[in-house]
Amino acid sequence: MARWQQPWLGLLLVGSLTGCGGNSFSAPVTATRMVPVVEGLNHPWGMAWLPNGDLLITERVGRLRRVQGGVLRPEPVAGVPAVLALGQGGLLDISLHPRFTAVPWVYLTYAQGTAEANRTVVARATWDGQGLTEVRELLRVEPTKSGTQHFGARLAWLPDETLLVSIGDGGNPPIQLDGELIRLQAQNPRSHLGKVLRINPDGTIPKDNPLGTHALPAVWSLGHRHIQGLAVDTQTGQAWATEHGARGGDEVNRLQAGGNYGWPLATHSQEYTGGAISPHRSLAGMVDPVWVWPHTVAPSGLAVYRGSRFPQWQGQLLSGGLISQAVHRLQVHAQGEVREVGKIQIGQRVRDVRMGADGFIYVLTDAPNGQLLRIEPAP
């Protein structure tokens, strides 16, 4: 499918926006336009740029696509392992080794198994210039679960070249494991479910992971429901996550090694059927979110803006929204507060948000005929 030739213009005028608790912050007025780059993607999920500027995009159905010179190549990239493409499962995120030119490894997350017994897998492959070779599983999430919800699974690199992987809690009620609701696995340190994991590039486990013998070795943080936005600030090294609530309670979290983020014992979420999941929004020994959206946005995809095209957005978090169909801009304040200061209406479900090497913002829309869009300053 050829690149769309004519961009369509969407102007965004951002003044002040009131956040939770009635606090108000001002943001400079900004105008943007969205340029469609390619269409014809089947539920795209994640993206990563090759050093030559080509873009690799995962499709949840189990295909890896290549955008070359602004054109989506018709044939899928060869070498992708088989996936469980059912419900929320399939081929999910993609990332490249931080020193890809010297170490041409591609990392993938995907669902594997059957509807009755499945897990998230992290795999690594070698890029040979055209496709994937030497595919190797690095990590299998334990325990296996039933149902096709809450696999995770975003990837992000820390400055020390260890890899963070977000894993969902396994699903909503009535899904159970070992006689209790599966979401309680988020508080079980002997389970990968509801965690952020940290591994070395070769799949081994770092010896300095924070929980030691009290948890599975790969566990880095716990108490998460379903992180689908994960990013590390290239300037500060801080890891950030956006996390789906159930009914309301979508969160932004400042991640720290060994942190317990509360789910489901402390949460702003309500049950889908009504009523509180927990009487607690905060508990001693657990890390509170730095931002909770007042309305459901269903966050997916996250970037920390460090480009030159939008200098007034330096350091802001850019979070996609599946239900809000927008890219939300969140300001990180020196005193630690995070507040939403604006949003770019996309008009489609936003699955992923990334900053390109060119400083523009790229968005994947979640649909059977999904798109890759580029956000630019309006002329």
C-alpha positions in Angstrom: 0.0 0.0 0.0 1.6 3.3 -1.1 2.1 6.2 1.2 -0.8 8.6 1.2 0.2 11.6 -0.7 -2.0 14.3 0.8 -1.8 15.0 4.6 -5.0 16.1 6.3 -4.7 18.8 8.8 -6.0 18.6 12.4 -5.4 21.7 14.5 -5.1 21.3 18.3 -5.4 24.5 20.4 -4.4 23.8 24.0 -5.0 26.4 26.7 -5.3 25.4 30.4 -6.7 22.0 31.5 -8.0 21.2 34.9 -6.8 18.0 36.4 -7.9 15.9 39.4 -8.4 17.7 42.6 -9.2 21.0 40.8 -5.6 21.9 40.1 -5.1 23.9 37.0 -2.0 24.2 34.8 -1.4 26.3 31.8 0.1 25.0 28.6 1.2 26.9 25.5 -1.1 27.0 22.5 0.1 24.5 20.0 -1.1 23.6 16.5 -0.4 20.1 15.0 -1.3 18.2 11.9 -1.6 14.5 11.3 -0.1 13.0 8.2 -1.3 9.5 7.3 1.8 7.4 6.3 0.4 4.0 5.6 -2.9 2.1 5.9 -3.9 -1.5 5.6 -2.4 -2.8 8.9 -4.4 -5.5 10.7 -4.6 -4.4 14.3 -1.0 -3.1 14.6 0.4 -3.2 18.1 4.1 -2.1 18.3 6.8 -0.6 16.1 10.6 -0.2 16.0 12.9 1.6 13.5 15.8 0.0 11.9 19.0 2.1 11.6 18.3 2.8 7.9 15.0 4.4 8.7 12.8 1.4 7.8 10.0 0.7 10.3 9.0 -2.7 11.6 5.4 -3.0 12.8 3.8 -5.9 14.6 0.2 -7.0 13.7 -1.7 -8.8 16.5 -2.8 -11.5 14.0 0.9 -12.7 14.0 2.5 -10.8 11.2 5.5 -8.5 11.2 5.4 -5.8 8.5 8.1 -3.5 7.1 7.6 0.1 6.0 10.4 0.9 3.5 10.7 4.4 2.0 7.3 5.3 3.4 5.7 2.3 1.6 4.2 -0.8 3.4 5.7 -3.8 1.7 3.0 -6.3 0.8 4.8 -9.4 2.0 5.2 -10.0 5.8 8.6 -10.3 7.3 9.7 -14.0 7.5 10.7 -15.8 10.6 8.0 -14.8 13.1 7.2 -17.6 15.6 3.6 -19.0 15.8 1.4 -17.0 18.2 -2.0 -17.4 19.9 -4.0 -14.8 18.0 -7.2 -14.9 20.1 -8.9 -12.2 22.1 -6.3 -9.8 23.4 -3.5 -12.2 22.5 -1.3 -12.4 19.4 1.9 -10.8 18.3 2.4 -7.8 20.6 5.4 -5.6 21.1 8.8 -5.2 19.3 12.1 -3.7 20.3 15.7 -3.6 19.0 18.8 -4.2 21.0 20.1 -0.7 22.1 23.3 -1.3 20.1 21.5 -2.9 17.1 24.2 -2.0 14.5 26.7 -4.2 16.4 24.1 -6.6 18.0 21.3 -7.1 15.4 18.8 -8.6 17.8 15.0 -8.1 17.6 12.9 -8.7 20.7 9.2 -9.8 20.5 6.4 -10.4 23.0 3.5 -12.6 22.1 0.8 -14.9 23.4 1.4 -18.7 23.1 -0.7 -21.7 23.8 -4.5 -22.3 23.7 -7.5 -20.6 25.1 -7.4 -23.0 28.1 -3.7 -22.8 28.8 -1.6 -19.9 27.6 1.2 -17.5 28.6 3.1 -14.4 27.4 6.5 -15.2 25.8 9.6 -13.0 25.3 11.7 -14.1 22.3 14.8 -12.8 20.6 15.8 -13.2 16.9 18.6 -12.1 14.7 17.8 -9.6 11.9 19.6 -10.7 8.7 18.6 -7.6 6.6 15.3 -9.2 5.3 13.8 -11.3 8.0 14.2 -13.0 11.4 16.6 -15.9 12.0 17.8 -17.9 15.0 14.5 -17.2 17.0 15.0 -18.1 20.6 12.6 -18.0 23.6 14.1 -16.0 26.4 11.3 -16.0 29.0 8.0 -17.9 29.4 5.5 -16.3 31.8 4.6 -18.6 34.7 2.1 -19.8 35.6 0.0 -20.6 32.6 -3.5 -19.2 32.6 -6.9 -19.6 30.9 -8.8 -17.0 28.9 -7.5 -14.5 26.4 -7.1 -11.4 28.4 -4.3 -9.3 29.9 -1.1 -10.6 28.4 0.8 -7.3 28.6 3.3 -7.0 27.1 5.4 -3.8 26.4 9.2 -3.7 26.2 11.6 -0.9 27.3 15.3 -0.7 27.9 16.9 0.7 31.0 20.2 2.7 30.7 22.2 -0.3 31.8 20.9 -2.3 28.8 18.6 -4.5 30.8 15.1 -5.1 29.4 11.8 -4.3 31.2 8.8 -6.4 30.2 5.2 -5.6 31.4 3.0 -8.6 32.1 -0.8 -8.4 32.7 -2.5 -9.9 35.7 -4.2 -12.6 33.7 -7.8 -11.3 33.3 -11.0 -10.1 34.9 -13.5 -12.0 37.1 -14.7 -14.7 36.9 -11.3 -16.0 35.7 -9.6 -17.9 38.5 -6.3 -19.6 39.3 -5.8 -22.0 42.2 -9.3 -21.3 43.5 -9.1 -17.5 43.7 -9.5 -14.6 41.3 -6.5 -14.6 38.9 -6.0 -10.8 39.4 -4.7 -11.6 42.9 -1.6 -13.0 41.2 -0.4 -9.4 40.9 0.4 -9.6 44.6 2.0 -13.0 44.5 5.8 -12.6 44.2 6.1 -16.2 43.1 4.1 -15.4 39.9 5.0 -13.4 36.8 1.4 -12.2 36.4 0.8 -8.6 37.2 4.4 -7.7 37.2 7.2 -5.8 35.4 10.0 -8.2 34.7 13.7 -7.3 34.1 16.0 -9.5 32.1 19.4 -9.3 30.4 19.6 -9.1 26.6 20.5 -12.8 26.5 17.6 -13.8 28.6 19.5 -14.4 31.8 18.3 -12.7 35.0 20.2 -9.7 36.5 21.7 -10.6 39.8 20.6 -7.2 41.3 16.9 -7.6 40.7 15.3 -6.1 43.8 13.2 -8.9 45.5 15.8 -11.6 45.7 14.7 -15.0 47.0 11.3 -13.6 48.0 10.1 -13.5 44.4 10.7 -15.2 41.0 14.1 -14.0 39.9 12.9 -11.9 37.0 10.3 -9.8 39.0 11.3 -6.1 39.2 8.0 -4.6 40.4 4.6 -5.9 41.3 0.9 -5.0 41.9 0.1 -4.1 38.3 -3.2 -4.8 36.5 -2.4 -4.4 32.8 0.5 -2.1 31.6 0.3 -1.4 27.9 2.4 1.8 28.0 6.0 1.5 29.0 8.8 4.0 28.3 12.2 5.1 29.7 13.2 8.7 29.6 16.5 8.8 27.6 17.6 11.9 29.5 16.8 10.9 33.1 16.7 7.1 32.9 13.3 7.1 34.7 10.9 4.3 33.7 7.2 5.2 33.3 4.1 3.1 32.8 0.5 3.7 31.9 -1.8 1.1 33.3 -5.4 0.1 32.4 -7.9 0.2 35.3 -11.0 -1.8 35.1 -14.0 0.6 35.1 -12.1 3.9 35.5 -8.9 4.1 37.5 -6.4 4.3 34.5 -3.0 5.2 36.0 0.3 6.8 35.2 3.1 5.3 37.4 6.6 6.3 38.0 8.3 2.9 38.2 10.9 2.0 40.8 12.7 -1.3 41.4 10.9 -3.4 44.0 7.8 -1.2 44.1 4.4 -2.6 44.8 1.8 -0.6 42.9 -1.2 -1.9 44.8 -3.4 -3.8 42.4 -6.0 -5.1 43.3 -5.7 -4.2 47.0 -5.4 -0.4 46.4 -7.1 1.0 43.3 -9.3 3.8 41.9 -11.0 1.2 39.7 -14.6 0.0 40.0 -15.9 -3.5 39.0 -17.3 -3.6 35.5 -20.5 -4.8 37.1 -20.5 -1.9 39.5 -19.1 -1.5 43.0 -15.6 -1.0 44.4 -12.9 -3.5 43.8 -11.2 -2.4 47.0 -12.1 0.1 49.8 -8.5 1.4 49.5 -7.1 3.9 47.1 -3.8 4.0 48.9 -2.1 1.6 51.4 1.1 1.8 53.4 4.1 0.2 51.7 2.5 0.6 48.3 3.3 3.1 45.6 0.5 5.5 44.6 0.0 6.5 40.9 1.3 9.9 40.0 -1.8 10.5 37.8 -5.2 8.9 37.6 -7.5 9.9 34.7 -10.9 11.1 35.9 -12.5 9.3 33.0 -11.6 6.0 31.3 -9.1 6.5 28.5 -7.7 2.9 28.2 -4.1 3.9 27.9 -1.9 2.0 25.3 1.5 3.1 24.0 3.7 5.6 25.7 6.6 7.8 24.8 8.7 10.5 26.6 9.2 13.4 24.2 12.8 14.4 23.8 12.8 15.7 20.2 13.3 19.1 18.6 10.1 19.4 16.6 8.0 20.3 19.6 10.5 22.1 21.9 7.7 23.2 24.3 6.8 19.5 24.9 10.3 18.5 26.2 10.0 15.8 28.8 6.3 15.3 28.5 4.7 11.9 28.5 2.7 11.1 25.4 0.1 8.4 26.1 -2.3 6.8 23.6 -5.9 6.1 24.4 -8.0 3.3 23.0 -11.3 4.5 24.3 -10.4 8.3 24.3 -9.1 7.9 20.7 -6.5 10.5 21.5 -2.8 11.1 22.4 -2.7 12.6 25.9 0.1 15.0 26.9 1.2 14.9 30.5 3.6 17.3 32.1 6.1 16.1 34.6 6.7 18.8 37.2 9.8 19.3 39.2 8.1 18.6 42.5 7.1 15.2 41.2 3.5 16.0 40.1 2.2 14.8 36.8 -0.8 16.4 35.2 -2.5 16.2 31.8 -2.1 19.4 29.9 -3.6 18.6 26.5 -4.6 15.9 24.0 -4.5 15.4 20.3 -7.7 13.9 19.0 -7.0 11.1 16.6 -10.5 9.9 16.1 -9.4 6.2 16.1 -8.3 3.8 18.8 -4.7 4.5 19.6 -2.6 1.4 20.2 0.9 2.7 20.2 2.8 6.1 20.4 6.5 6.5 19.6 8.9 9.4 18.9 10.8 8.9 15.7 14.5 9.8 15.2 13.2 12.7 13.1 11.5 14.2 16.2 8.0 13.7 14.9 5.4 11.6 16.8 4.1 8.3 15.3 0.8 6.7 16.1 -0.6 3.2 15.3 -4.4 2.9 15.2 -6.1 -0.3 16.3 -8.4 -1.5 13.6 -8.7 -4.2 11.0 -7.5 -1.5 8.6 -5.2 0.2 11.0 -3.0 3.2 10.1 0.4 4.6 10.8 0.1 8.4 11.4 2.7 11.1 11.9 2.0 14.1 14.1 3.8 17.2 13.0 3.7 20.9 13.9 1.2 22.7 11.7 2.8 25.1 9.2 
